[in-house]
Amino acid sequence: MPKYKKIQGAAYISDFPVEIAGRLETAIIRTVPVKAGGGTKAEFPVYMVDSYRYFHRDYIYSGEDDVERFVFFSRAVLDMLPVIGFKPDIIHCNDWQTGVLPFMLKTRYAKDDFYKDIATLYTIHNLQYQGVFPRDVLGLFGAGPQNFHPDDLEFYGGVNFMKAGLLYADKLNTVSQTYAKEIQTPEYGERLDGVLRKRARDLYGILNGIDYEEFNPATDPNIPKPYSLETVKDKVHNKRALQKEMGLPALGAPLVGLVSRLVNQKGLDLTGAIVDDLMERDLQLVVLGTGDPYYHKLFTDLGAKYPEKAGIKIGFDVKLAQRVYAGSDMFLMPSKFEPCGLGQIISLRYGTIPIVRKTGGLLDTVEDYNAAKGTGNGFSFGAYSPLELLQTIDRALVVYRKPEQWDTLRENAMRSDFSWSRSASEYVNLYKKAMKKRLAEVA
């Protein structure tokens, strides 16, 4: 990964020149040991590409020179392998920032025996962010006019880095099974649905997971009162503490939490359309997030208008987020689209019932509650409609007032398993498929 400014303690290994934009830039390779997790004491090395010019800055993305930064990174990753004496079976690339690496591996590096049989997997985390740049960037990564056509890297007059990854990687995946299907349609495909349909046989959906050691209400140091499934009644102490922290009275009404980037993708236009209706219900609302100034004002005004019912914090606060997950009764996530989503998975872990729209990973992780069967771990709705959202919240409020049903629902939520252990085994299987395909092609 890039050695961003905020990463400390990485040890020097080597350095070498990388040609970029007609000049040589030095790539410094560093490493830091990282614990493997999962209850083991094992460690593995994370290698980092350091460059004062490209990565020694206070932000990670959105620089004017991002195209140059991440082409440099991709080239340095490939060039470093013989330097450190490591030939991987597979390189797993993520998002547009590494989209040109599979292209380079199958073009300018393909004639080198060291590289020719290295497989690639390309993961899409959010198809909306594609890395589209002017035509003149082709030369940065060894492409040329022959690659500038619709069946290759050209994309509506520009060069699309994500398209490069989709075309040249051996296998593709995204972060939920439903999103893998959705992005092959014009509605969700962000003008790349045709490419994805052509590669449908190589496209897989694997759910993201969370670290069940880090997100554990029984051991979380950021919450006032630890609890588990066996001691879930202690959850109410976190609710009282959150109400106090957010300036809300300690009422018994359900507390609905929202932790999110405050942008349209997260369904906040639906939420904004019903906020006054919500405030008429017997509930309290806590909002934590940052994003679009429009939503900053909407929620700030809401808090001022209903000071005893809405607690608002505009900003990014990891520790407060944990307290919202632990202290809320319900978690609101009515996304317009959601490749996977982690908020609903974290809320399930903390016994906070998610209210979501049936899209992407939300559909794959939240099963609508069925009172007759005692099944389900949350509440969900289909149409992208303020009325459907409001009706679904009302359904949740009805169940909340039935303690036996609510206890069953909360137990179902806390027994849900979306840890990395399940997803990791699926990735291992996909790595093997990518390697098999690559070896067949070069045989």
Residue pairs with C-beta under 8 A, 6 or more apart in sequence:
1 46
1 47
1 48
1 49
2 48
2 49
2 50
2 54
2 55
2 69
2 73
3 10
3 28
3 30
3 48
3 49
3 50
3 51
3 55
4 55
4 60
5 55
5 56
5 57
5 58
7 32
7 48
9 32
10 30
10 31
10 32
10 48
10 50
11 30
11 31
11 32
12 28
12 29
12 30
13 29
13 30
13 31
13 47
13 84
14 28
14 29
14 80
14 83
14 84
15 26
15 27
15 28
15 29
16 26
16 27
16 29
16 79
16 80
16 83
17 24
17 25
17 26
17 27
18 24
18 25
18 26
18 27
18 72
18 75
18 76
18 79
19 75
20 68
20 71
20 72
20 75
20 140
21 68
21 140
25 51
25 53
25 54
25 72
26 51
27 49
27 50
27 51
27 72
27 76
27 79
27 80
28 49
28 50
28 51
29 47
29 48
29 49
29 50
29 76
29 80
29 83
29 84
30 47
30 48
30 50
31 45
31 46
31 47
31 48
32 45
32 46
32 48
33 43
33 44
33 45
33 46
34 43
34 44
34 45
34 46
35 41
35 42
35 43
36 42
36 43
36 44
37 211
37 213
37 420
38 213
38 420
38 421
39 213
47 80
47 84
49 55
49 72
49 73
49 76
49 77
49 80
51 72
51 76
54 65
54 68
54 69
54 72
54 73
55 69
57 63
61 97
63 69
66 97
66 131
67 131
67 133
67 137
67 140
67 161
68 140
70 96
70 97
70 98
70 131
70 161
71 100
71 137
71 140
71 141
73 97
73 98
74 97
74 98
74 100
74 101
74 104
74 141
75 104
75 141
77 91
77 98
77 101
78 101
78 104
78 105
78 109
78 115
81 87
81 88
81 114
81 115
82 114
87 114
87 118
88 118
89 118
89 119
89 431
89 435
90 118
90 119
90 120
90 121
90 431
90 434
90 435
91 101
91 102
91 105
91 118
91 119
91 120
91 121
92 120
92 121
92 123
92 427
92 431
93 99
93 101
93 102
93 120
93 121
93 122
93 123
93 165
93 169
94 122
94 123
94 125
95 123
95 124
95 125
95 126
95 129
95 131
95 162
96 129
96 130
96 131
96 160
96 161
96 162
96 165
97 131
97 161
98 122
98 165
99 122
99 131
99 160
99 161
99 162
99 163
99 164
99 165
99 166
100 141
100 143
100 161
100 164
100 165
101 120
101 165
102 120
102 122
102 164
102 165
102 168
102 169
102 170
103 141
103 143
103 153
103 164
103 165
103 167
103 168
104 141
104 142
105 115
105 118
105 120
105 168
106 168
107 142
107 143
108 142
109 115
109 116
110 116
116 442
117 438
117 439
117 442
118 438
119 170
119 171
119 431
119 434
119 435
119 437
119 438
119 439
120 168
120 169
120 170
120 171
120 434
120 438
121 169
121 170
121 171
121 172
121 173
121 430
121 431
121 434
122 165
122 166
122 169
122 171
122 172
122 173
123 172
123 173
123 174
123 175
124 162
124 166
124 172
124 173
124 174
124 175
124 183
124 339
125 174
125 175
125 339
125 340
126 339
127 162
127 174
127 183
127 188
127 189
127 190
127 192
127 339
128 190
128 265
129 162
130 155
130 160
130 161
130 162
130 163
130 190
130 192
131 160
131 161
131 162
132 155
132 156
132 158
132 159
132 160
132 161
133 158
133 159
133 161
134 158
134 159
135 148
135 154
135 157
135 158
135 159
137 159
138 144
138 145
138 147
138 148
138 153
138 159
143 153
143 159
146 152
147 153
147 154
148 154
148 159
152 167
153 159
153 160
153 163
153 164
153 167
154 160
155 163
155 191
156 191
160 192
162 192
163 192
163 195
165 172
166 172
166 192
166 195
166 196
166 199
167 195
167 199
169 434
170 202
170 434
170 435
170 437
170 438
171 202
171 204
171 430
171 433
171 434
171 437
172 196
172 199
172 202
172 203
172 204
173 180
173 203
173 204
173 205
173 206
173 430
174 180
174 183
174 203
174 204
174 205
174 206
174 339
175 205
175 206
175 207
175 208
175 339
175 340
175 361
176 205
176 206
176 207
176 208
176 339
176 340
176 360
176 361
176 363
176 364
176 365
177 205
177 206
177 207
177 364
178 205
178 359
178 360
178 361
178 363
178 364
179 188
179 205
179 337
179 338
179 339
179 340
179 360
179 361
180 203
180 204
180 205
181 205
182 188
182 189
182 337
182 359
182 360
183 189
183 190
183 192
183 193
183 196
184 193
184 196
184 197
184 200
184 203
185 193
186 193
188 337
189 196
196 203
202 437
204 426
204 430
205 364
206 423
206 426
206 427
206 430
207 340
207 361
207 364
207 365
207 418
207 422
207 423
208 340
208 342
208 345
208 361
208 423
209 345
209 418
209 419
209 420
209 421
209 422
209 423
209 424
210 342
210 345
210 346
210 349
210 418
210 419
210 420
211 419
211 420
212 349
212 419
212 420
213 219
215 325
215 346
215 349
215 350
216 349
217 223
217 226
217 227
217 228
217 235
217 326
217 349
217 350
217 351
218 226
218 227
218 228
219 226
220 226
220 322
220 326
222 318
222 319
222 322
222 323
223 238
223 322
223 323
223 326
223 327
224 237
224 238
224 241
224 323
225 234
225 235
225 237
225 238
225 241
226 234
227 233
227 234
227 235
227 237
227 238
227 326
227 351
229 351
229 411
229 414
229 415
232 351
232 410
232 411
232 414
235 326
235 327
235 350
235 351
238 323
238 326
238 327
239 255
239 327
239 328
239 329
240 250
240 327
241 323
241 327
242 255
242 286
242 323
242 324
242 326
242 327
242 328
243 249
243 250
243 251
243 255
243 284
243 311
243 327
244 250
245 311
245 320
245 323
246 286
246 311
246 312
246 313
247 307
247 311
248 255
248 284
248 286
248 308
248 309
248 311
249 308
251 284
253 282
253 283
253 284
254 282
254 283
254 284
254 329
254 330
254 396
254 397
254 400
255 283
255 284
255 285
255 286
255 327
255 328
255 329
255 330
256 278
256 283
256 284
256 285
256 286
256 328
256 329
256 330
256 331
256 332
256 355
256 393
257 286
257 288
257 324
257 325
257 327
257 328
257 330
257 331
257 332
257 347
257 352
258 271
258 285
258 286
258 287
258 288
258 289
258 331
258 332
258 333
259 288
259 289
259 321
259 324
259 325
259 331
259 343
260 266
260 268
260 288
260 289
260 291
260 333
260 343
261 289
261 290
261 291
262 268
262 289
262 290
262 291
262 292
262 295
262 296
262 299
262 314
263 291
263 292
263 295
264 292
264 336
265 335
265 336
265 337
265 338
266 333
266 334
266 335
266 336
267 333
267 334
267 335
267 336
267 357
267 384
267 389
268 292
268 295
268 298
269 336
270 334
270 384
270 385
270 386
270 389
271 332
271 334
271 389
272 295
272 298
273 386
274 386
274 389
274 390
275 285
275 298
275 302
277 390
278 285
278 390
278 393
279 285
279 302
279 305
279 306
279 309
279 310
281 393
281 394
281 397
282 397
283 309
283 393
283 397
284 308
284 309
284 310
284 311
285 302
285 309
285 310
285 311
286 310
286 311
286 312
286 313
286 324
286 327
286 328
287 299
287 302
287 303
287 310
287 311
287 312
287 313
288 313
288 315
288 317
288 320
288 321
288 324
289 295
289 314
289 315
289 316
290 296
290 314
290 315
290 316
296 314
299 310
299 312
299 314
300 312
300 314
302 310
302 312
303 310
303 311
303 312
313 320
325 331
325 346
325 347
325 349
325 350
325 352
326 350
326 352
328 347
328 352
329 352
329 353
329 400
330 352
330 353
330 354
330 355
330 393
330 396
330 400
331 343
331 344
331 347
331 352
331 353
331 354
331 355
332 355
332 393
333 341
333 343
333 344
333 347
333 354
333 355
333 356
333 357
333 362
334 355
334 356
334 357
334 381
334 389
335 341
335 356
335 357
335 359
335 360
335 362
336 357
336 359
336 384
337 359
337 360
338 356
338 357
338 359
338 360
338 361
338 362
339 360
339 361
340 360
340 361
340 364
341 356
341 360
341 361
341 362
341 365
343 354
344 354
344 356
344 361
344 362
344 365
344 366
344 378
345 365
345 418
347 353
347 354
347 413
348 354
348 365
348 366
348 377
348 378
348 413
348 414
348 416
348 418
349 414
349 416
349 418
350 414
351 410
351 413
351 414
352 413
353 377
353 378
353 379
353 396
353 409
353 410
353 413
354 362
354 366
354 377
354 378
354 379
354 413
355 378
355 379
355 380
355 389
355 392
355 393
355 396
356 362
356 366
356 378
356 379
356 380
357 380
357 381
357 382
357 384
357 389
358 380
358 381
358 382
362 380
363 380
365 416
365 418
366 377
366 378
366 379
366 380
367 375
367 376
367 377
367 378
367 380
368 376
368 378
368 379
368 380
369 375
369 376
369 377
369 378
369 379
369 395
369 399
369 409
369 412
370 376
371 399
371 405
374 405
374 408
374 412
375 412
376 409
376 412
377 409
377 412
377 413
377 416
378 409
378 413
379 392
379 393
379 395
379 396
380 392
381 388
381 389
381 391
381 392
382 388
399 405
399 406
399 409
400 406
